Amino acid sequence: MNSDNKTSAPVADAVRSARERQGLTVRELARRAGISHTQISRLESGEVSKPSREILVAVGRGLDRNPIPLLILAGYYDEEEAVEALKPMFREEAELPEAWPDGGVWTVDEANEFLFDPDLGHEIEELKGLAAEVFSVPETDETLWDPSYLLAAARGDDAWHLQRFMATWRYLDSELRARWLDYGLKLRKIADLDYRANADLDHRDKAGEQDA
């Protein structure tokens, strides 16, 4: 395999996997992205050594996903730039999941159940094993996996942990990167919601004290 194919393979795999997970045909994705189905086919087959930014942005739009991960896989960011480019994705607004208690804040157990639910496609044990190998961290290390710690890390209370999370991402193949990023996005969504809910509760408590 030549170097061009090595460069294009992660992008091809990521696009194909994302399209198939959404149950889209090549033509359906092409229509949603506003490009030809031939371009999608060539992209997924790895024929294009380095897809243009415009094509990758269009594909991201067609998949209803932020194109940044595809741009990173295609080599448009170096390692440091990639981490910076991904950070805003961890602050995106999120729709409340159905399991979210109305007007409440998730407990650690509730967050754990959502994040690690196998029905959501997270092979978390596989990810734990990989992180344990990369960082030589036992899979039972609560500082790495306990949801309460992760929520604090995702809010930015522990930048070291977030950097550690992002570092793990660099070692994954395209399919595991998608899962790891999805897991991180869910962490960030929960953290943002948890943070806002707690801030609102604090505000109400202070208002109540003033009224009293």
C-alpha positions as CSV (number, residue, x, y, z in Angstrom):
1,M,0.0,0.0,0.0
2,N,1.5,3.4,-0.9
3,S,1.6,6.4,1.3
4,D,-1.3,8.1,-0.4
5,N,-3.6,5.1,0.3
6,K,-2.4,5.0,3.9
7,T,-3.4,8.7,4.2
8,S,-6.8,8.2,2.6
9,A,-7.8,4.9,4.3
10,P,-8.8,6.4,7.7
11,V,-11.0,8.9,6.0
12,A,-12.5,6.3,3.7
13,D,-13.3,4.0,6.6
14,A,-14.7,6.8,8.7
15,V,-17.1,8.0,6.0
16,R,-18.2,4.5,5.1
17,S,-18.8,3.5,8.7
18,A,-20.7,6.7,9.5
19,R,-22.9,6.3,6.4
20,E,-23.7,2.6,7.1
21,R,-24.5,3.4,10.7
22,Q,-27.1,5.9,9.5
23,G,-28.5,3.4,7.0
24,L,-27.7,5.7,4.0
25,T,-26.9,4.6,0.5
26,V,-24.0,6.3,-1.4
27,R,-26.6,8.1,-3.5
28,E,-28.6,9.3,-0.4
29,L,-25.5,10.6,1.2
30,A,-24.4,12.3,-2.0
31,R,-27.8,14.0,-2.3
32,R,-27.7,15.2,1.3
33,A,-24.1,16.4,0.9
34,G,-24.8,18.2,-2.4
35,I,-22.1,16.4,-4.3
36,S,-22.0,13.6,-6.8
37,H,-22.3,9.9,-5.8
38,T,-19.1,9.3,-7.8
39,Q,-17.2,11.6,-5.4
40,I,-18.6,9.6,-2.4
41,S,-17.7,6.3,-4.0
42,R,-14.1,7.4,-4.8
43,L,-13.8,8.8,-1.3
44,E,-14.9,5.6,0.4
45,S,-12.8,3.4,-1.9
46,G,-9.7,5.4,-0.9
47,E,-9.0,6.5,-4.5
48,V,-8.7,10.1,-3.4
49,S,-5.3,10.5,-1.7
50,K,-6.4,13.6,0.2
51,P,-10.0,14.8,-0.2
52,S,-10.4,18.6,-0.3
53,R,-11.7,20.5,2.6
54,E,-14.8,21.4,0.7
55,I,-15.7,17.8,0.0
56,L,-15.1,16.8,3.6
57,V,-17.2,19.7,4.9
58,A,-20.0,18.7,2.5
59,V,-19.8,15.0,3.6
60,G,-20.0,16.1,7.2
61,R,-23.1,18.1,6.4
62,G,-24.6,15.1,4.6
63,L,-23.9,13.0,7.7
64,D,-25.2,15.8,10.0
65,R,-21.9,15.8,11.8
66,N,-19.2,18.2,12.6
67,P,-16.5,17.8,9.8
68,I,-13.6,18.5,12.1
69,P,-12.8,14.8,12.8
70,L,-12.7,14.1,9.0
71,L,-10.5,17.1,8.4
72,I,-8.1,15.8,11.1
73,L,-8.1,12.3,9.7
74,A,-7.2,13.8,6.3
75,G,-4.2,15.6,7.7
76,Y,-5.4,19.2,7.6
77,Y,-4.4,19.7,11.3
78,D,-1.3,18.7,13.1
79,E,-1.5,17.0,16.5
80,E,-1.7,20.3,18.5
81,E,-4.1,21.9,16.1
82,A,-6.3,18.8,16.2
83,V,-6.8,19.0,20.0
84,E,-7.6,22.7,19.8
85,A,-10.0,22.1,16.8
86,L,-11.8,19.4,18.7
87,K,-12.3,21.3,22.0
88,P,-15.3,23.4,20.7
89,M,-17.1,20.2,19.8
90,F,-17.2,19.4,23.5
91,R,-19.2,22.5,24.2
92,E,-22.0,22.1,21.6
93,E,-25.6,22.5,22.7
94,A,-27.3,19.2,23.2
95,E,-30.9,18.0,23.1
96,L,-31.9,16.4,26.4
97,P,-31.8,12.7,26.2
98,E,-35.1,11.0,26.9
99,A,-33.7,9.5,30.1
100,W,-32.9,12.9,31.5
101,P,-35.0,13.6,34.6
102,D,-37.2,16.6,34.0
103,G,-35.7,19.6,35.8
104,G,-33.2,17.5,37.6
105,V,-29.6,16.6,37.6
106,W,-28.3,13.1,36.9
107,T,-26.8,11.1,39.7
108,V,-23.5,9.3,39.2
109,D,-25.4,6.0,38.7
110,E,-27.8,7.6,36.1
111,A,-24.9,9.1,34.2
112,N,-23.0,5.8,34.3
113,E,-26.1,3.9,33.0
114,F,-26.4,6.4,30.0
115,L,-22.8,6.6,29.1
116,F,-22.0,2.9,29.3
117,D,-25.3,1.6,27.9
118,P,-24.3,-1.1,25.3
119,D,-27.6,-0.4,23.5
120,L,-26.1,3.0,22.5
121,G,-23.2,1.3,20.7
122,H,-20.5,2.0,23.2
123,E,-18.1,-0.9,23.6
124,I,-16.8,0.7,26.7
125,E,-14.8,-2.3,27.9
126,E,-12.9,-2.2,24.6
127,L,-12.2,1.5,25.1
128,K,-11.2,1.0,28.7
129,G,-8.7,-1.7,27.6
130,L,-7.2,0.5,25.0
131,A,-6.8,3.4,27.4
132,A,-5.3,1.1,30.0
133,E,-2.7,0.0,27.5
134,V,-1.9,3.5,26.3
135,F,-1.6,5.1,29.7
136,S,-0.8,2.0,31.8
137,V,-3.8,2.8,33.9
138,P,-5.8,-0.1,35.5
139,E,-9.2,-0.5,34.0
140,T,-10.6,-0.3,37.5
141,D,-8.9,3.0,38.2
142,E,-11.9,5.1,39.5
143,T,-10.1,8.4,38.8
144,L,-10.3,7.6,35.1
145,W,-13.7,6.0,34.8
146,D,-15.9,7.2,37.6
147,P,-18.6,9.4,36.0
148,S,-18.5,12.0,38.7
149,Y,-14.8,12.6,38.0
150,L,-15.5,12.6,34.3
151,L,-18.2,15.2,34.6
152,A,-15.8,17.4,36.5
153,A,-13.2,16.9,33.9
154,A,-15.5,17.6,31.0
155,R,-16.6,20.9,32.7
156,G,-13.0,21.9,32.6
157,D,-12.4,21.5,36.3
158,D,-9.6,19.1,35.4
159,A,-7.8,20.1,32.2
160,W,-5.3,17.3,32.7
161,H,-8.0,14.6,32.5
162,L,-9.5,16.2,29.3
163,Q,-6.1,16.3,27.7
164,R,-5.6,12.7,28.7
165,F,-8.9,11.8,27.1
166,M,-7.9,13.7,23.9
167,A,-4.6,11.9,23.9
168,T,-6.3,8.6,23.9
169,W,-8.2,9.6,20.8
170,R,-5.0,9.9,18.8
171,Y,-4.2,6.2,19.2
172,L,-7.5,4.9,17.9
173,D,-8.3,3.6,14.4
174,S,-11.1,5.4,12.5
175,E,-13.9,3.3,13.9
176,L,-12.8,3.5,17.5
177,R,-12.1,7.2,17.1
178,A,-15.8,7.7,16.2
179,R,-16.9,5.8,19.2
180,W,-14.4,7.6,21.6
181,L,-15.4,11.0,20.2
182,D,-19.1,10.1,20.5
183,Y,-18.5,9.1,24.1
184,G,-16.6,12.3,24.8
185,L,-19.4,14.4,23.2
186,K,-22.0,12.7,25.5
187,L,-19.7,13.4,28.5
188,R,-19.5,17.1,27.5
189,K,-23.3,17.3,26.9
190,I,-24.0,15.8,30.3
191,A,-21.4,18.0,31.9
192,D,-22.8,21.2,30.4
193,L,-26.4,20.2,31.4
194,D,-25.3,19.2,34.8
195,Y,-23.3,22.4,35.3
196,R,-26.2,24.6,34.1
197,A,-28.7,22.8,36.2
198,N,-26.5,23.2,39.3
199,A,-25.9,26.9,38.6
200,D,-29.7,27.4,38.3
201,L,-30.3,25.6,41.5
202,D,-27.6,27.7,43.3
203,H,-29.3,30.9,41.8
204,R,-32.7,29.8,43.1
205,D,-31.3,29.0,46.6
206,K,-29.6,32.4,46.8
207,A,-32.8,34.1,45.6
208,G,-34.8,32.2,48.2
209,E,-32.4,33.3,51.0
210,Q,-32.7,36.9,49.9
211,D,-36.5,36.7,49.9
212,A,-36.4,35.2,53.4
